[in-house]
Amino acid sequence: MMPRRLLVIGLVLAGIELALIAAAPADALRGWLAAAFLWSGVPIGALGFVMMIHVIGGRWGHATLPTLEAAALTLPIAAVALVPVLAGIGVLYPWASVAPQGFKGDWLAPLPFIGRTVLLFAGLGLALWALVRRHGAVVAVSSAGLIFLVTMMSLVLVDWLVSLDPDFHSSGFGLYAMSIQFTVGWMATVWLLLRRQPEQTAALGPLMITLILIWLYLAFTSYFIVWSGDLTDVVGWYKQRGIGGWGIAYALSAVIEAVAFVILLFPRPRNSARWLSGIAVAMIFGKVIEAAWLVLPQGGAARPGPILLYLLAVVALALVFGSAHCLLLETRIAERRPA
């Protein structure tokens, strides 16, 4: 099926999901937030890798750069996908109706919340434009862009996800959530690259291993600090995600990471386009589960309705981002062909 047709289907499904907000506002918006967080990793993670390629250099970036740039160019879609979340602040976030005291109340207010998200996408959009159009020194732009991305994403991801429970706090949560987005961006790039150029397997596997190890370190560190420090005021966040089926879901996502890591230790699958493509799909599936684990338990124990609404949002945005990624890659390749 052509990417344009898939794009239309994705937009229709997204429209259905947004229409269902009228019937189940909290559940539909929560599912949309989880899906938007997940798939915004395609442009945000890809842009991070584009900037790293320009800063670090090396042959590993030559084959992946066009596909990463095409993924990064879906950034406007991610910005639009977050609009329903910004419009539904009053439904999603408890602090919107009962503001916390002190600095937290000033920080968690609708206007600063929206302002930080707008600033994030404006800054990333400016960096993306400069890099794609090759305006200015790409190394300088990439260096400044990486600092901006890590700093702002750490703040904004706490806004989007952590503030669903204003009592929870974790200094490392932003980096942990960012590792999920970078993984999604890289796996989407690997899958599309190997569909077009199955011979381009160099460095893809080792970077997958690196992302798994980073995720493991950040996920475990956050969990270990909370439990070892007996932080009773925030431990409830983890307890809520360990009951009602959510603990099993997270265990499944962790098993996917572990199996992928073990497989990638062997040279043959690490250098096989078929194996790498399969692992990329499996890893994205694991992140679909993990995004649900991060957001949906805030609505209570696992229930079919919210899960189905989340899956609808996931499929809709997957079709939109995936088809746009394919179309933008075709455009980038056509622009580079000699006249």
NULOVO-615706 format. One line per 8 residues: number of its first residue (from 1); their letters; for each residue x, y, z of N, C-alpha, C. Coordinates in steps of 0.2 Angstrom, whole numbers. Layout:
BEGIN
NUM) a) X/Y/Z/X/Y/Z/X/Y/Z; ...
***
This chain:
BEGIN
1) mmprrllv) 4/-6/0/0/0/0/4/6/0; 3/11/-4/7/17/-5/7/21/2; 13/25/3/13/29/9/8/34/10; 6/37/4/0/42/4/-6/39/6; -8/33/4/-14/30/7/-14/28/14; -8/26/16/-7/25/23/-8/31/27; -5/36/25/-6/43/28/-13/45/29; -17/44/24/-24/46/24/-27/41/30
9) iglvlagi) -26/35/29/-29/30/34/-27/32/41; -21/34/42/-18/36/49/-22/42/51; -23/47/47/-26/53/49/-34/52/50; -37/47/47/-44/46/48/-44/43/55; -40/38/57/-40/35/63/-38/40/69; -34/44/67/-32/49/72/-38/54/74; -42/55/68/-48/59/69/-53/55/73; -54/49/72/-58/45/76/-56/45/84
17) elaliaaa) -50/44/85/-47/44/92/-49/51/95; -48/56/92/-49/63/95/-57/64/96; -61/61/91/-68/62/92/-70/58/98; -67/53/100/-69/49/106/-67/52/112; -64/58/112/-62/62/118/-69/64/121; -74/66/117/-80/68/119/-84/63/123; -83/56/122/-86/51/125/-82/49/131; -76/49/131/-71/47/137/-65/51/137
25) padalrgw) -66/57/139/-61/62/139/-54/60/142; -55/58/149/-49/56/152/-45/50/149; -49/45/148/-45/39/145/-43/40/138; -46/44/134/-44/45/127/-38/50/127; -38/55/131/-33/60/131/-27/56/134; -28/52/139/-22/49/142/-19/44/137; -23/40/133/-20/36/128/-17/40/122; -19/46/121/-16/50/116/-10/53/118
33) laaaflws) -9/55/124/-3/57/127/2/52/127; 1/46/129/6/40/129/8/39/121; 3/39/117/5/38/110/9/44/107; 7/50/108/11/56/106/18/56/109; 19/54/115/25/54/118/30/49/114; 27/43/113/30/37/110/33/39/103; 28/42/99/30/43/92/33/49/91; 33/54/95/37/60/95/44/58/95
41) gvpigalg) 46/52/98/53/50/98/56/49/91; 51/48/86/54/47/79/58/54/77; 55/60/77/59/65/75/64/68/80; 62/67/86/66/70/92/72/66/92; 71/59/93/77/55/93/81/55/87; 78/55/81/82/56/75/86/62/74; 83/68/76/87/74/76/93/74/81; 92/71/87/98/70/91/103/66/88
49) fvmmihvi) 102/61/84/107/57/81/110/61/75; 106/65/72/109/69/66/114/74/69; 112/77/75/117/82/78/123/78/80; 122/72/83/128/68/85/133/66/79; 130/65/74/134/63/68/138/69/66; 135/75/66/139/81/64/144/83/69; 143/81/75/148/83/80/154/77/80; 152/71/80/157/66/81/160/64/74
57) ggrwghat) 156/64/69/159/62/63/160/55/62; 163/52/57/164/45/56/160/43/50; 162/37/48/159/34/42/152/31/44; 150/30/50/144/27/52/138/31/51; 139/38/50/134/42/49/132/43/42; 136/41/37/135/43/30/129/39/28; 128/33/29/123/29/27/116/30/30; 117/32/37/110/33/40/108/41/40
65) lptleaaa) 112/45/38/110/52/39/104/54/35; 103/52/28/97/54/24/91/51/28; 91/45/30/85/42/33/84/46/40; 89/47/44/88/51/50/85/58/49; 88/61/44/85/68/42/78/68/40; 76/63/36/69/62/34/65/61/40; 67/57/45/63/56/51/63/62/55; 68/66/56/68/72/60/63/77/57
73) ltlpiaav) 62/77/50/58/82/47/51/80/48; 49/75/52/42/74/54/41/78/61; 46/82/63/45/86/69/38/90/69; 36/93/64/30/97/64/24/93/66; 24/86/64/19/82/65/19/80/73; 24/80/76/25/79/83/22/85/87; 24/91/84/21/97/87/13/97/87; 11/95/81/3/95/81/0/90/85
81) alvpvlag) 4/84/86/1/78/90/0/80/97; 4/85/99/4/87/106/-1/92/108; -4/95/102/-9/100/103/-15/98/108; -18/92/106/-23/89/110/-21/89/118; -15/87/119/-13/87/126/-13/93/129; -10/98/126/-10/105/128/-17/108/129; -22/106/125/-29/108/125/-32/105/131; -30/99/133/-34/95/138/-30/95/145
89) igvlypwa) -26/100/146/-23/100/152/-27/99/158; -33/103/158/-38/102/164/-40/96/165; -41/91/160/-43/84/160/-38/80/163; -32/81/160/-26/76/161/-23/77/168; -22/83/170/-17/85/175/-21/87/181; -20/84/187/-24/86/193/-22/93/196; -15/95/194/-13/102/197/-17/107/193; -20/106/187/-23/111/184/-29/114/188
97) svapqgfk) -32/110/192/-38/112/196/-36/114/203; -31/110/206/-29/111/212/-22/113/212; -19/119/212/-12/120/211/-8/119/217; -3/115/217/2/114/223/4/121/225; 7/121/232/9/127/235/16/128/233; 18/134/233/25/136/232/27/136/225; 34/135/224/37/135/217/34/130/213; 32/124/216/29/119/211/22/121/208
105) gdwlaplp) 18/125/212/12/128/209/13/133/204; 19/137/205/21/142/199/23/138/193; 27/133/194/30/129/188/24/125/185; 20/122/189/15/118/186/8/122/185; 8/126/180/3/131/179/2/130/171; -4/131/169/-5/130/161/-1/134/157; 0/140/158/4/145/154/11/143/153; 15/142/159/22/139/159/22/133/155
113) figrtvll) 18/128/157/18/121/154/17/122/146; 13/126/144/12/126/137/18/130/134; 21/135/137/26/139/135/33/135/134; 34/130/139/40/126/138/39/121/132; 33/118/131/32/114/125/33/118/119; 31/124/118/31/128/112/39/130/111; 42/132/117/49/133/116/53/127/114; 52/121/116/55/115/114/55/114/107
121) faglglal) 49/114/104/48/113/97/51/119/93; 50/125/95/53/131/91/61/130/91; 64/128/96/71/128/96/73/122/92; 70/116/93/72/110/89/70/112/81; 65/115/80/63/117/73/69/121/70; 71/126/74/76/130/71/83/127/70; 85/122/74/91/118/73/90/114/67; 84/111/67/83/106/61/83/110/54
129) walvrrhg) 80/116/54/81/120/48/88/121/46; 92/123/51/99/125/50/103/119/47; 101/113/50/105/108/48/103/105/41; 97/105/40/94/102/34/96/106/28; 96/113/29/97/118/24/105/120/24; 109/117/29/116/118/29/117/126/30; 113/129/34/114/136/35/119/137/42; 124/140/41/129/141/47/133/135/48
137) avvavssa) 137/135/53/142/129/54/138/124/58; 138/118/54/134/113/57/136/110/63; 143/110/64/146/107/71/143/112/76; 144/119/75/142/123/81/134/123/82; 130/122/77/123/121/77/121/115/81; 125/110/79/123/103/82/125/103/90; 131/106/91/133/106/98/128/110/102; 126/116/100/121/120/104/115/116/104
145) gliflvtm) 113/113/99/107/110/98/106/104/103; 112/100/104/112/94/108/111/97/116; 114/102/117/113/105/124/106/107/125; 103/110/120/96/113/121/91/107/121; 93/102/117/88/96/117/88/92/123; 94/91/126/94/87/132/91/91/138; 93/97/138/90/101/144/83/102/143; 80/104/138/73/106/137/69/99/137
153) mslvlvdw) 71/94/134/67/88/134/67/85/141; 72/86/145/72/84/152/66/87/156; 66/94/155/60/97/158/53/96/155; 53/95/149/46/94/146/44/87/147; 48/82/147/46/76/148/43/75/155; 46/79/160/43/79/167/37/82/167; 36/87/163/29/91/162/24/86/159; 26/82/154/21/78/150/19/72/154
161) lvsldpdf) 24/69/158/23/62/161/23/62/168; 28/65/171/29/65/179/23/69/182; 21/75/179/16/79/182/9/76/182; 8/70/179/2/67/180/1/65/187; 6/64/191/6/63/198/10/68/201; 8/74/203/12/79/206/16/78/212; 14/72/215/18/70/221/25/66/220; 25/64/213/31/60/211/36/65/209
169) hssgfgly) 42/63/210/48/67/207/54/62/207; 58/64/201/64/60/200/69/64/196; 74/65/198/79/69/194/82/66/188; 81/59/188/84/56/182/78/54/177; 72/56/178/66/53/174/67/56/167; 68/62/166/69/65/160/73/61/155; 79/60/158/84/56/154/82/49/152; 78/46/157/76/39/156/70/39/150
177) amsiqftv) 66/44/151/61/45/146/64/47/139; 69/51/139/72/52/133/76/46/129; 78/42/134/81/36/131/76/32/127; 70/32/129/64/28/125/63/32/119; 63/38/119/62/42/112/68/41/107; 74/41/110/80/40/106/80/33/103; 77/28/107/77/21/104/72/20/99; 66/24/100/61/23/95/63/27/88
185) gwmatvwl) 67/32/89/69/36/83/74/32/79; 79/28/83/84/24/80/81/18/77; 76/15/80/74/8/77/69/10/71; 66/15/71/62/17/65/67/18/59; 72/22/61/77/23/55/80/17/53; 82/12/57/85/6/55/81/2/51; 74/1/53/69/-3/49/69/0/42; 68/7/41/67/9/35/73/9/31
193) llrrqpeq) 79/10/34/85/10/30/87/3/27; 85/-2/31/87/-9/29/82/-11/24; 76/-8/24/71/-10/18/74/-8/12; 77/-2/12/80/1/5/87/-1/4; 91/-2/9/98/-4/8/100/-9/13; 98/-16/12/99/-21/16/107/-22/18; 111/-19/13/118/-21/14/121/-16/20; 117/-11/22/120/-6/26/119/-8/33
201) taalgplm) 122/-13/36/122/-15/42/127/-13/47; 132/-10/45/138/-8/49/136/-3/54; 138/-4/60/137/0/66/129/1/69; 125/-2/65/118/-2/67/117/-6/74; 119/-13/74/119/-17/79/122/-14/85; 129/-12/85/132/-9/91/128/-3/94; 125/1/90/121/6/92/115/4/96; 112/-1/93/106/-4/97/108/-7/104
209) itliliwl) 114/-10/104/117/-12/111/118/-6/115; 121/-1/113/122/5/117/115/8/120; 110/8/115/104/11/118/101/6/123; 101/0/122/98/-5/127/102/-4/134; 109/-3/134/112/-2/140/111/5/143; 110/10/139/108/16/142/101/16/145; 97/13/142/90/12/145/90/8/151; 94/3/151/94/-1/158/97/3/163
217) ylaftsyf) 102/6/162/105/10/167/101/16/170; 97/19/166/93/25/168/87/22/171; 84/17/168/78/14/171/79/11/178; 85/8/179/86/4/185/88/10/191; 92/15/188/95/19/193/89/23/197; 84/25/193/78/29/195/75/25/200; 73/18/198/70/14/203/74/12/209; 80/11/208/85/9/214/85/15/219
225) ivwsgdlt) 85/21/217/86/27/221/80/28/226; 74/27/222/68/28/226/67/22/231; 68/16/230/67/11/234/72/10/240; 79/11/238/84/11/243/84/17/248; 81/22/245/81/28/250/75/28/254; 70/23/253/64/23/256/60/30/256; 59/32/250/56/38/248/49/37/248; 45/37/254/38/34/254/34/39/251
233) dvvgwykq) 36/46/250/31/50/247/31/49/239; 36/46/236/36/45/229/35/37/227; 36/33/232/36/26/230/30/23/227; 24/27/229/18/25/227/17/25/219; 21/29/216/21/30/208/23/23/206; 28/20/208/30/13/206/25/8/208; 22/8/214/18/3/217/11/3/212; 9/9/210/4/9/206/5/6/199
241) rgiggwgi) 11/6/197/13/3/191/15/-5/191; 14/-7/197/16/-14/199/10/-19/200; 4/-16/200/-2/-20/201/-7/-19/195; -12/-23/196/-17/-23/190/-15/-25/183; -10/-29/183/-8/-31/176/-2/-27/173; -1/-21/176/4/-16/174/11/-19/175; 12/-22/181/19/-25/182/21/-31/177; 16/-35/175/17/-40/170/19/-36/163
249) ayalsavi) 15/-31/161/17/-27/155/24/-25/155; 26/-22/161/33/-19/161/38/-25/160; 37/-30/164/41/-36/163/42/-38/156; 36/-38/152/37/-40/145/41/-36/141; 41/-29/142/45/-25/139/52/-25/141; 53/-27/147/60/-28/149/63/-35/146; 59/-40/146/61/-46/142/63/-45/135; 59/-41/132/61/-39/125/68/-36/124
257) eavafvil) 69/-31/129/76/-28/129/81/-33/130; 80/-38/135/85/-42/137/86/-47/131; 81/-50/128/82/-55/122/86/-51/116; 84/-45/115/87/-41/110/94/-41/111; 96/-39/117/103/-38/119/107/-44/118; 104/-50/120/108/-56/120/109/-58/112; 104/-57/108/104/-59/101/110/-55/98; 110/-48/100/115/-44/97/122/-45/99
265) lfprprns) 123/-49/104/130/-51/106/133/-55/101; 129/-59/96/132/-64/92/133/-60/85; 139/-61/82/140/-57/76/136/-59/70; 133/-65/69/129/-66/63/123/-62/63; 118/-62/69/112/-58/68/114/-51/69; 120/-49/72/121/-42/72/123/-39/65; 125/-43/61/127/-41/54/122/-43/49; 116/-45/51/111/-47/46/105/-42/46
273) arwlsgia) 103/-40/40/98/-35/39/91/-38/41; 90/-45/40/84/-48/42/83/-48/50; 89/-50/53/89/-50/61/88/-43/63; 92/-38/61/91/-31/63/85/-28/62; 81/-29/57/75/-27/55/70/-30/60; 70/-36/62/66/-40/66/67/-37/73; 73/-36/75/74/-33/82/72/-26/83; 72/-22/77/70/-15/77/62/-15/79
281) vamifgkv) 59/-20/75/51/-20/76/50/-22/83; 53/-27/86/52/-30/92/53/-24/98; 59/-21/97/60/-15/101/55/-10/101; 53/-8/96/47/-3/95/41/-6/99; 39/-12/98/34/-15/101/35/-15/109; 41/-16/111/42/-15/118/41/-8/121; 43/-3/117/42/4/119/35/6/119; 31/2/115/23/4/115/21/1/121
289) ieaawlvl) 23/-4/124/21/-7/131/23/-2/136; 30/0/135/33/4/141/29/11/141; 27/14/135/24/20/135/17/20/139; 14/14/138/7/13/141/9/12/149; 14/9/151/15/8/158/17/15/161; 20/19/157/21/26/160/15/30/162; 10/30/157/5/34/157/-2/31/160; -4/26/157/-11/23/158/-12/21/165
297) pqggaarp) -7/19/169/-9/17/176/-12/23/180; -10/29/178/-13/35/182/-21/35/182; -24/31/177/-31/30/177/-33/24/181; -29/21/185/-31/15/189/-28/8/185; -31/3/188/-29/-4/185/-31/-5/178; -27/-9/175/-28/-10/168/-35/-12/166; -38/-8/161/-45/-9/159/-45/-10/151; -50/-13/148/-50/-14/141/-51/-8/137
305) gpillyll) -55/-3/140/-57/3/136/-51/7/135; -48/10/141/-42/14/140/-36/11/136; -35/4/136/-30/1/132/-32/1/125; -38/0/123/-40/0/116/-40/7/113; -41/12/117/-41/19/115/-33/21/114; -29/18/118/-22/19/117/-19/16/111; -21/10/110/-19/6/104/-21/9/98; -27/12/98/-30/16/92/-25/22/91
313) avvalalv) -24/25/96/-19/31/95/-12/29/92; -10/23/95/-3/21/93/-3/19/86; -8/16/83/-9/14/76/-10/20/72; -14/24/74/-15/30/70/-9/34/69; -5/36/74/1/40/74/7/36/71; 7/29/72/12/25/68/11/26/61; 5/26/58/4/26/51/6/33/49; 4/38/53/5/45/51/13/47/50
321) fgsahcll) 16/45/56/23/46/56/27/42/51; 25/35/51/29/31/46/28/32/39; 22/34/37/21/36/30/24/43/28; 24/47/33/27/54/32/35/53/31; 37/48/35/45/47/35/47/44/28; 43/39/26/44/37/19/44/42/14; 39/46/14/38/51/9/43/57/9; 45/58/15/51/63/16/57/61/14
329) letriaer) 58/54/15/65/51/12/65/51/5; 59/49/2/59/50/-6/61/57/-8; 58/62/-5/59/69/-7/66/70/-6; 69/68/0/76/70/1/81/67/-4; 79/60/-6/83/57/-11/83/60/-18; 77/62/-20/75/65/-26/79/72/-27; 80/76/-21/83/82/-21/91/81/-22; 93/75/-20/100/74/-21/102/71/-27
337) rpa) 98/69/-31/99/66/-38/102/72/-42; 107/70/-47/109/75/-51/104/77/-57; 103/83/-58/98/85/-63/99/82/-70
***
